[in-house]
Amino acid sequence: MTAHDALAAHAEAELKVDPENLASPGHAAFASAVAFVAGAVLPLLAMLLAPQALRVPVTVLAVLLALGVAGAVSARIGGSSPRLAVTRVVLGGAAGLALTWGIGHLFGTAVA
């Protein structure tokens, strides 16, 4: 085997990687694009459909809800605790929202 393709032999023997069964970069890029669009739809709809006075809080709630769903789905797929995954993703997202709002407020571009 090593006389034919040393790299493939090393990948299979040492790293347990099958060189014939690798992910396609094109499929990965397409999946990322679909996930990006799907993740943007809920906050965008929240902004467009909410009354102007409630756009920011409704959008924040929609984003946190979407993050909770994403955390639950990823936990189910990964076989881990949904409670921990949802908590981690929602708290991380809330921290990101707060940090982004704070930086925007610091530069005078915050909405609300």
ZADO-1210 file (C-alpha; in nm, 4 decimals, padded with zeros to 6 digits):
<atoms>
<atom x="00.0000" y="00.0000" z="00.0000" code="MET" pos="1"/>
<atom x="00.2740" y="00.2501" z="00.0893" code="THR" pos="2"/>
<atom x="00.4587" y="00.1881" z="-00.2369" code="ALA" pos="3"/>
<atom x="00.1523" y="00.3035" z="-00.4295" code="HIS" pos="4"/>
<atom x="00.0436" y="00.6077" z="-00.2259" code="ASP" pos="5"/>
<atom x="00.2267" y="00.6837" z="00.0979" code="ALA" pos="6"/>
<atom x="00.0015" y="00.9777" z="00.1888" code="LEU" pos="7"/>
<atom x="-00.3174" y="00.7743" z="00.1532" code="ALA" pos="8"/>
<atom x="-00.1652" y="00.4896" z="00.3541" code="ALA" pos="9"/>
<atom x="-00.0673" y="00.7299" z="00.6345" code="HIS" pos="10"/>
<atom x="-00.4106" y="00.8950" z="00.6339" code="ALA" pos="11"/>
<atom x="-00.5847" y="00.5597" z="00.6657" code="GLU" pos="12"/>
<atom x="-00.3487" y="00.3894" z="00.9122" code="ALA" pos="13"/>
<atom x="-00.2519" y="00.6712" z="01.1465" code="GLU" pos="14"/>
<atom x="-00.5307" y="00.9262" z="01.1185" code="LEU" pos="15"/>
<atom x="-00.8248" y="00.6933" z="01.0459" code="LYS" pos="16"/>
<atom x="-00.9200" y="00.9120" z="00.7479" code="VAL" pos="17"/>
<atom x="-01.0514" y="00.7564" z="00.4292" code="ASP" pos="18"/>
<atom x="-00.9165" y="00.9725" z="00.1438" code="PRO" pos="19"/>
<atom x="-01.1977" y="00.8446" z="-00.0794" code="GLU" pos="20"/>
<atom x="-01.4675" y="00.9706" z="00.1596" code="ASN" pos="21"/>
<atom x="-01.3858" y="01.3378" z="00.2200" code="LEU" pos="22"/>
<atom x="-01.6298" y="01.6282" z="00.2356" code="ALA" pos="23"/>
<atom x="-01.6773" y="01.8290" z="-00.0811" code="SER" pos="24"/>
<atom x="-01.5773" y="02.1964" z="-00.0475" code="PRO" pos="25"/>
<atom x="-01.8577" y="02.2894" z="-00.2870" code="GLY" pos="26"/>
<atom x="-02.1194" y="02.1099" z="-00.0795" code="HIS" pos="27"/>
<atom x="-01.9827" y="02.2684" z="00.2382" code="ALA" pos="28"/>
<atom x="-01.9977" y="02.6162" z="00.0821" code="ALA" pos="29"/>
<atom x="-02.3537" y="02.5598" z="-00.0387" code="PHE" pos="30"/>
<atom x="-02.4629" y="02.4315" z="00.3033" code="ALA" pos="31"/>
<atom x="-02.3057" y="02.7376" z="00.4678" code="SER" pos="32"/>
<atom x="-02.4850" y="02.9718" z="00.2277" code="ALA" pos="33"/>
<atom x="-02.8210" y="02.8043" z="00.2916" code="VAL" pos="34"/>
<atom x="-02.7631" y="02.8166" z="00.6688" code="ALA" pos="35"/>
<atom x="-02.6713" y="03.1859" z="00.6481" code="PHE" pos="36"/>
<atom x="-02.9878" y="03.2724" z="00.4561" code="VAL" pos="37"/>
<atom x="-03.2066" y="03.0581" z="00.6823" code="ALA" pos="38"/>
<atom x="-03.0558" y="03.2209" z="00.9907" code="GLY" pos="39"/>
<atom x="-03.1183" y="03.5691" z="00.8534" code="ALA" pos="40"/>
<atom x="-03.4842" y="03.5176" z="00.7640" code="VAL" pos="41"/>
<atom x="-03.6346" y="03.5236" z="01.1156" code="LEU" pos="42"/>
<atom x="-03.4656" y="03.8465" z="01.2351" code="PRO" pos="43"/>
<atom x="-03.5372" y="04.0122" z="00.9016" code="LEU" pos="44"/>
<atom x="-03.9052" y="03.9200" z="00.9213" code="LEU" pos="45"/>
<atom x="-03.9163" y="04.0411" z="01.2817" code="ALA" pos="46"/>
<atom x="-03.7795" y="04.3795" z="01.1739" code="MET" pos="47"/>
<atom x="-04.0110" y="04.4106" z="00.8761" code="LEU" pos="48"/>
<atom x="-04.3323" y="04.2970" z="01.0446" code="LEU" pos="49"/>
<atom x="-04.3022" y="04.4540" z="01.3905" code="ALA" pos="50"/>
<atom x="-04.4360" y="04.8027" z="01.4572" code="PRO" pos="51"/>
<atom x="-04.1602" y="05.0624" z="01.4432" code="GLN" pos="52"/>
<atom x="-04.1662" y="05.1276" z="01.8186" code="ALA" pos="53"/>
<atom x="-04.1137" y="04.7560" z="01.8921" code="LEU" pos="54"/>
<atom x="-03.8661" y="04.6614" z="01.6189" code="ARG" pos="55"/>
<atom x="-03.5578" y="04.6389" z="01.8383" code="VAL" pos="56"/>
<atom x="-03.7033" y="04.4306" z="02.1244" code="PRO" pos="57"/>
<atom x="-03.8975" y="04.2053" z="01.8848" code="VAL" pos="58"/>
<atom x="-03.5845" y="04.1493" z="01.6760" code="THR" pos="59"/>
<atom x="-03.3743" y="04.0718" z="01.9844" code="VAL" pos="60"/>
<atom x="-03.6335" y="03.8181" z="02.1010" code="LEU" pos="61"/>
<atom x="-03.6535" y="03.6639" z="01.7535" code="ALA" pos="62"/>
<atom x="-03.2740" y="03.6307" z="01.7376" code="VAL" pos="63"/>
<atom x="-03.2559" y="03.4737" z="02.0836" code="LEU" pos="64"/>
<atom x="-03.5376" y="03.2336" z="01.9930" code="LEU" pos="65"/>
<atom x="-03.3606" y="03.1359" z="01.6702" code="ALA" pos="66"/>
<atom x="-03.0359" y="03.0826" z="01.8615" code="LEU" pos="67"/>
<atom x="-03.2188" y="02.8617" z="02.1110" code="GLY" pos="68"/>
<atom x="-03.3619" y="02.6507" z="01.8301" code="VAL" pos="69"/>
<atom x="-03.0193" y="02.6259" z="01.6656" code="ALA" pos="70"/>
<atom x="-02.8649" y="02.5185" z="01.9961" code="GLY" pos="71"/>
<atom x="-03.1314" y="02.2530" z="02.0498" code="ALA" pos="72"/>
<atom x="-03.0957" y="02.1164" z="01.6969" code="VAL" pos="73"/>
<atom x="-02.7163" y="02.1050" z="01.7189" code="SER" pos="74"/>
<atom x="-02.7360" y="01.9268" z="02.0552" code="ALA" pos="75"/>
<atom x="-02.9747" y="01.6689" z="01.9157" code="ARG" pos="76"/>
<atom x="-02.7529" y="01.6097" z="01.6125" code="ILE" pos="77"/>
<atom x="-02.4398" y="01.5937" z="01.8279" code="GLY" pos="78"/>
<atom x="-02.5963" y="01.3782" z="02.0979" code="GLY" pos="79"/>
<atom x="-02.5263" y="01.6216" z="02.3815" code="SER" pos="80"/>
<atom x="-02.7404" y="01.7911" z="02.6451" code="SER" pos="81"/>
<atom x="-02.9964" y="02.0259" z="02.4849" code="PRO" pos="82"/>
<atom x="-03.0233" y="02.2345" z="02.8021" code="ARG" pos="83"/>
<atom x="-02.6497" y="02.3066" z="02.8094" code="LEU" pos="84"/>
<atom x="-02.6312" y="02.3712" z="02.4360" code="ALA" pos="85"/>
<atom x="-02.9293" y="02.6082" z="02.4349" code="VAL" pos="86"/>
<atom x="-02.7965" y="02.7926" z="02.7397" code="THR" pos="87"/>
<atom x="-02.4489" y="02.8282" z="02.5887" code="ARG" pos="88"/>
<atom x="-02.5716" y="02.9449" z="02.2484" code="VAL" pos="89"/>
<atom x="-02.8353" y="03.1866" z="02.3820" code="VAL" pos="90"/>
<atom x="-02.6016" y="03.3401" z="02.6416" code="LEU" pos="91"/>
<atom x="-02.3244" y="03.3732" z="02.3835" code="GLY" pos="92"/>
<atom x="-02.5662" y="03.5322" z="02.1377" code="GLY" pos="93"/>
<atom x="-02.7024" y="03.7691" z="02.4026" code="ALA" pos="94"/>
<atom x="-02.3469" y="03.8709" z="02.4917" code="ALA" pos="95"/>
<atom x="-02.2737" y="03.9306" z="02.1235" code="GLY" pos="96"/>
<atom x="-02.5882" y="04.1398" z="02.0839" code="LEU" pos="97"/>
<atom x="-02.5049" y="04.3443" z="02.3943" code="ALA" pos="98"/>
<atom x="-02.1442" y="04.3974" z="02.2855" code="LEU" pos="99"/>
<atom x="-02.2489" y="04.5025" z="01.9364" code="THR" pos="100"/>
<atom x="-02.5121" y="04.7396" z="02.0747" code="TRP" pos="101"/>
<atom x="-02.2578" y="04.8841" z="02.3203" code="GLY" pos="102"/>
<atom x="-02.0016" y="04.9488" z="02.0475" code="ILE" pos="103"/>
<atom x="-02.2697" y="05.1068" z="01.8292" code="GLY" pos="104"/>
<atom x="-02.3806" y="05.3239" z="02.1207" code="HIS" pos="105"/>
<atom x="-02.0190" y="05.4249" z="02.1866" code="LEU" pos="106"/>
<atom x="-01.9845" y="05.5474" z="01.8278" code="PHE" pos="107"/>
<atom x="-02.3297" y="05.7069" z="01.8194" code="GLY" pos="108"/>
<atom x="-02.4824" y="05.4587" z="01.5763" code="THR" pos="109"/>
<atom x="-02.6988" y="05.2512" z="01.8133" code="ALA" pos="110"/>
<atom x="-03.0661" y="05.2119" z="01.7331" code="VAL" pos="111"/>
<atom x="-03.3245" y="05.2466" z="02.0101" code="ALA" pos="112"/>
</atoms>
